[in-house]
Amino acid sequence: MLIVQKYGGSSVADATCINRVAGRIVEMYRAGHRMVVVLSAQGDTTDDLLAKAREINPQPSKRELDMLLTTGEQQAVALMAMALHQLGAPAVSLNAVQVGIEATAQYGDARIQRIRPERIARVLEQNSIVIVAGFQGVNRYGDFTTLGRGASDTTAVALAAVLGADLCEVYTDVDGVYTADPRIVPTARKLNEISYDEMLELASMGAQVFHNRAVEMAKRHRVKLVLRSSKDFTKEGTEVKEGSTMEKLLFSGLAIDRDVARISVMGLLDRPGIAFHIFSLLATQQISVDIILQTAGAADGDAPGQAMDISFTVSRADLDATLNTLAANQQAIGFQSITHDITLAKLSIIGAGMATNAGVASAMFEALYECAVNINLISTSEIKITVLVDAEKVDTAARAIHDKFAKLMEE
């Protein structure tokens, strides 16, 4: 059985953690499994490297930043290989160049284009354990590029897909996927399984359990994906699969995203192509837009009834770039003013059963009303409802909604 495992930064934070994980890997190896292991950088290494870079240059080159950040994972894999050797197990550590992980040229947020698995295949044929640096690829210029924070998950799933692995296990400091963050919602419960679509929505909406691109890739290539605890290897975890029995439920999870900035472009002329003009400009700057709302604005004297406003959300890191891009194109777009708000958070409920159960939205809105939380924006899909609310009240809102749906599912 070929197994790909991924261990997060907290799982390999120090020598004790590395030796503990090494013991787990050797146990699986000696049980007869072929092992490919993907590691993140140890503990807070990536944050420490970012801090070091900004001590030297507050706005470092993205290329040089990627060159620096990829060293964190390379340290981790070399140390793990040494730990495995100490336990008497053959192991080889490899970085993205050696593995052949070809990625796009976008520094800081590259996408995997292709993996050439010949080197891994040779190492496995030699009955050795393969330890791979996550989070990194190599672009067409031969430069290291990073795949985005949390993207070691994506490295693991991509390797599982290209190698035809029987199982991809992601080990982290939680023991599975919960209906909400237990630190915020004490009544949250662990799910034994969840569908790819539900997990993708949870990951995209702020649940920091899986990297959203990892779930996307797992769904596309039908990778058997399981989230397990790195603290207790005996726990079963949560399996992400197609057509899980969770589709019978109204609600499978709740996610909070605090990395939100709302931008409103005011006084636009209501004419065809105006939204395309705005969002194509942002796309050229690699700015991702989430919730979008178009409303009729206040009519002015020159064009009664012809004004409109467009509001949307971006990550806070993209706020300045968004405002600057819009301001630089104000005349071409033709708007009167821009406002923004960084005091909001996104709260989303996800469940495959939403599409066939009436009253889901009303139950969510009732819970918000009962805890006196106002809704700023609303976005819906077949399996998701997202609202924008005051960031200071989002935890209260999450507990109220979770309790509301827990009661509904008991009835």
C-alpha positions in Angstrom: 0.0 0.0 0.0 1.4 3.4 -1.0 0.6 6.1 1.6 1.3 9.8 1.4 1.4 11.6 4.7 1.7 15.3 5.5 2.7 16.7 8.8 2.1 20.3 9.7 4.6 22.7 11.4 3.3 22.1 14.9 3.7 18.3 14.3 7.5 18.8 13.7 8.1 21.9 15.9 11.1 20.5 17.8 13.3 17.4 18.2 10.8 15.7 20.5 8.0 16.2 17.9 10.2 15.1 15.0 11.3 11.9 16.8 7.6 11.2 17.7 6.5 11.6 14.1 9.5 9.6 12.9 8.3 6.7 15.1 4.9 6.8 13.4 6.4 6.8 10.0 8.7 3.9 10.8 5.8 2.0 12.3 3.9 2.3 9.0 7.0 1.5 7.0 7.7 -1.7 8.9 4.1 -2.7 8.5 4.9 -3.1 4.8 3.7 0.3 3.4 5.6 2.4 0.9 5.9 5.8 2.5 6.0 9.4 1.0 6.0 12.0 3.6 5.5 15.8 3.1 6.5 18.3 5.8 5.8 21.9 6.5 8.5 24.1 8.1 9.0 23.6 11.9 6.7 25.6 14.2 6.9 29.3 13.6 9.8 29.1 11.2 8.0 30.7 8.2 6.9 33.6 10.4 10.4 34.0 11.8 11.9 34.1 8.3 9.3 36.7 7.2 10.2 38.8 10.2 14.0 38.5 9.4 13.3 39.6 5.8 11.4 42.7 6.9 14.1 43.7 9.3 16.3 44.0 6.2 13.7 45.3 3.8 10.1 46.2 4.7 9.0 45.4 1.1 11.3 42.5 0.0 11.3 41.2 -3.5 8.8 38.4 -3.9 11.4 36.3 -5.7 14.0 36.6 -2.9 11.3 36.1 -0.3 10.4 32.7 -1.9 14.1 31.8 -2.0 14.2 32.5 1.8 10.9 30.9 2.8 11.6 27.6 1.0 14.6 27.0 3.3 12.2 26.3 6.2 10.8 23.1 4.7 14.2 22.0 3.5 15.4 22.1 7.1 12.5 20.1 8.3 12.8 17.3 5.7 16.6 16.9 6.3 16.1 16.7 10.1 13.3 14.1 9.6 15.5 12.0 7.4 18.2 12.1 10.1 15.6 11.0 12.7 14.6 8.1 10.5 18.2 7.0 10.0 18.6 7.0 13.7 15.7 4.6 14.0 17.3 2.3 11.4 15.0 3.2 8.5 16.3 4.2 5.0 15.1 7.7 4.0 15.9 10.4 1.5 14.9 14.0 1.8 14.0 15.9 -1.4 13.2 19.5 -2.3 10.9 20.7 -5.1 13.8 20.7 -7.7 14.7 17.1 -6.9 11.1 15.9 -6.9 10.3 17.8 -10.1 7.4 19.9 -8.9 6.9 22.4 -11.8 4.9 25.5 -10.8 3.7 28.7 -12.3 5.9 31.8 -12.1 3.8 33.7 -9.6 6.0 34.2 -6.5 4.2 33.7 -3.2 1.1 32.0 -4.6 2.2 29.7 -7.4 0.2 26.7 -8.7 1.5 23.3 -9.4 1.5 22.6 -13.1 3.2 19.2 -13.3 5.1 16.7 -11.2 7.8 14.5 -12.7 7.7 11.5 -10.2 10.7 9.5 -11.6 13.0 10.4 -8.7 10.4 9.5 -6.1 9.7 6.2 -8.0 13.4 5.3 -7.9 13.7 6.0 -4.2 10.6 3.9 -3.5 12.0 1.0 -5.6 15.1 1.1 -3.3 12.7 0.5 -0.4 13.4 3.9 1.1 11.1 6.4 2.7 10.7 9.6 0.7 10.6 12.9 2.6 9.4 15.8 0.5 9.6 19.6 1.3 6.0 20.9 1.0 4.9 24.4 0.1 7.3 24.8 -2.8 7.7 24.4 -6.6 10.1 25.5 -9.3 9.0 27.9 -12.1 10.1 28.0 -15.7 13.1 30.3 -14.8 14.4 27.6 -12.5 13.5 29.7 -9.4 11.8 28.5 -6.2 8.2 29.6 -5.8 6.0 29.1 -2.8 2.5 27.8 -3.2 0.7 30.0 -0.5 0.4 29.6 3.2 -0.9 26.1 4.2 0.0 24.7 0.8 2.0 21.7 2.0 -1.5 20.0 2.0 -1.6 20.7 -1.7 1.9 19.3 -2.2 0.8 16.1 -0.5 -2.5 15.7 -2.4 -0.7 16.4 -5.7 1.9 13.7 -5.0 -0.8 11.3 -4.0 -2.6 11.9 -7.3 0.4 11.6 -9.5 1.7 8.5 -7.7 -1.7 6.8 -7.6 -1.4 6.5 -3.8 -3.9 4.4 -1.9 -4.3 7.0 0.9 -3.3 10.6 1.7 -3.3 11.4 5.4 -2.9 14.9 6.7 -1.7 15.1 10.3 -2.3 18.3 12.2 -2.9 19.4 15.8 -6.7 18.8 15.6 -8.2 15.3 15.5 -10.6 15.9 12.6 -13.0 18.3 10.9 -15.4 19.8 13.4 -18.8 21.5 12.8 -17.1 24.7 14.0 -13.9 25.8 15.7 -14.2 24.2 19.2 -12.3 27.1 20.7 -15.1 29.4 19.7 -18.1 27.0 19.8 -17.7 24.6 22.7 -20.6 22.4 21.4 -18.9 21.7 18.1 -18.7 18.0 17.2 -16.2 16.1 15.1 -17.4 14.6 11.8 -16.5 11.1 10.8 -16.8 12.1 7.1 -17.5 15.1 4.9 -18.0 15.5 1.2 -15.4 17.1 -1.0 -17.8 20.0 -1.9 -18.6 20.7 1.8 -14.9 20.6 2.8 -14.0 22.9 -0.1 -16.5 25.4 1.0 -15.4 25.3 4.6 -11.7 25.7 3.6 -12.5 28.5 1.2 -14.6 30.3 3.8 -11.9 30.4 6.5 -11.8 27.0 8.2 -8.1 26.5 8.6 -8.2 22.7 8.4 -7.3 21.9 4.8 -5.8 24.2 2.2 -8.6 24.8 -0.2 -6.6 23.9 -3.4 -5.7 20.6 -1.7 -9.4 19.7 -1.4 -10.0 20.9 -5.0 -7.3 18.6 -6.3 -8.4 15.7 -4.1 -11.9 15.9 -5.6 -10.6 16.2 -9.1 -8.3 13.1 -8.8 -10.5 11.2 -6.4 -7.7 11.0 -3.8 -8.7 9.3 -0.6 -8.1 12.0 2.0 -8.1 11.7 5.7 -7.4 14.4 8.4 -5.8 12.9 11.5 -4.4 14.0 14.8 -0.6 14.3 15.1 -1.1 14.2 18.9 -2.9 10.9 19.1 -2.2 8.5 16.3 -4.9 6.1 17.5 -7.8 8.5 16.6 -9.6 7.8 13.4 -10.0 11.4 12.1 -12.3 12.6 9.3 -12.4 11.2 5.8 -13.1 13.6 2.9 -15.0 11.7 0.2 -17.5 12.0 -2.6 -21.1 11.7 -1.8 -20.7 11.4 2.0 -23.8 10.6 4.1 -23.4 14.1 5.5 -25.5 15.2 2.5 -28.6 14.2 4.5 -28.0 16.9 7.1 -29.0 20.5 7.0 -25.6 21.6 8.2 -22.2 20.1 8.3 -20.0 23.0 9.3 -19.5 26.7 10.1 -16.5 28.8 9.2 -15.3 32.3 10.2 -13.0 34.4 8.1 -11.7 37.6 9.8 -9.4 38.5 6.9 -12.0 40.7 5.3 -12.2 44.2 3.9 -15.4 45.5 2.3 -15.1 48.1 -0.5 -17.9 50.1 -1.9 -17.6 51.9 -5.3 -20.3 54.6 -5.2 -22.1 56.6 -7.9 -21.5 54.4 -10.9 -23.5 54.8 -14.1 -25.8 51.9 -14.6 -24.6 50.7 -18.0 -23.5 47.3 -19.5 -19.9 46.3 -18.8 -19.2 48.4 -15.7 -18.8 45.4 -13.4 -16.6 43.7 -15.9 -14.4 46.9 -16.1 -13.9 47.0 -12.4 -13.3 43.3 -11.7 -11.1 42.8 -14.8 -8.8 45.6 -13.5 -8.5 43.8 -10.2 -7.9 40.5 -11.8 -4.9 41.9 -13.7 -3.5 42.8 -10.2 -4.1 39.2 -9.0 -6.7 40.5 -6.5 -9.3 37.9 -5.6 -12.8 39.2 -5.0 -15.4 37.4 -2.9 -18.9 38.6 -2.0 -20.3 41.0 -4.5 -23.5 43.2 -4.2 -24.8 45.6 -6.7 -27.4 48.1 -5.6 -29.3 51.1 -6.9 -27.6 54.2 -5.6 -29.0 57.6 -4.8 -30.1 59.3 -8.0 -28.4 62.6 -8.7 -29.9 65.6 -10.5 -28.1 65.0 -13.8 -29.1 61.3 -14.3 -32.1 60.4 -12.1 -32.3 56.8 -11.3 -29.1 56.0 -13.3 -26.6 55.7 -10.4 -25.7 52.5 -8.7 -23.2 51.2 -6.2 -21.1 48.0 -6.2 -19.8 46.5 -2.9 -17.4 43.6 -2.6 -14.9 42.0 -0.3 -11.2 41.3 -0.6 -8.6 40.1 1.8 -7.2 42.8 4.0 -3.7 42.2 2.5 -5.2 43.3 -0.9 -7.0 46.4 0.4 -4.4 49.0 -0.4 -3.7 47.5 -3.9 -7.5 47.5 -4.6 -8.0 51.1 -3.5 -4.9 52.2 -5.5 -6.0 50.4 -8.6 -9.5 51.8 -8.5 -8.3 55.3 -7.7 -5.9 55.3 -10.6 -8.8 54.3 -13.0 -11.5 56.5 -11.5 -12.1 58.5 -14.7 -12.2 55.5 -16.9 -14.6 53.6 -14.6 -16.7 56.7 -13.8 -17.5 56.6 -10.1 -18.0 59.3 -7.6 -16.3 57.9 -4.4 -15.0 54.8 -2.7 -15.5 53.7 0.9 -14.0 50.8 2.8 -14.6 48.9 6.1 -12.2 46.6 7.9 -14.4 46.0 11.0 -16.3 43.1 9.5 -15.9 39.3 9.3 -17.4 36.6 7.1 -19.5 33.9 8.7 -20.6 30.9 6.6 -22.7 27.8 7.1 -22.2 24.8 4.8 -24.2 21.7 4.2 -25.1 19.6 1.2 -28.6 19.2 2.6 -29.3 22.9 2.2 -30.3 22.5 -1.4 -33.2 20.2 -0.6 -34.3 21.7 2.8 -36.5 24.8 3.0 -36.0 27.2 5.8 -32.2 27.0 6.2 -31.7 30.7 5.5 -34.5 31.8 7.7 -33.1 29.7 10.6 -29.7 31.3 10.2 -31.2 34.8 10.1 -33.5 34.0 13.0 -30.4 33.0 15.1 -28.7 36.3 14.1 -31.8 38.3 15.1 -32.0 36.5 18.5 -28.4 37.5 19.3 -28.8 41.0 18.0 -26.2 40.7 15.2 -26.8 42.8 12.1 -26.2 41.5 8.6 -24.1 43.7 6.3 -24.0 41.5 3.1 -25.4 38.1 2.1 -24.1 35.6 -0.4 -25.7 32.1 -1.1 -25.0 29.0 -3.1 -26.6 25.5 -3.2 -24.6 24.4 -0.1 -23.5 27.6 1.5 -24.8 30.8 3.0 -22.4 33.6 3.9 -23.1 36.7 5.8 -20.8 39.7 6.6 -21.2 40.9 10.2 -19.4 43.0 12.8 -16.1 41.3 13.6 -16.6 42.0 17.3 -19.8 40.0 17.3 -18.9 37.1 14.9 -18.1 34.6 17.7 -21.4 35.3 19.4 -23.2 34.9 16.1 -21.3 31.6 15.4 -22.4 30.1 18.7 -26.0 31.2 18.2 -26.2 29.7 14.7 -24.4 26.5 15.6 -26.8 25.9 18.5 -29.8 26.7 16.3 -28.9 24.1 13.7 -27.9 21.5 16.3 -31.4 21.8 17.7 -33.0 21.6 14.2 -31.1 18.4 13.4 -32.2 16.8 16.7 -35.8 17.3 15.8 
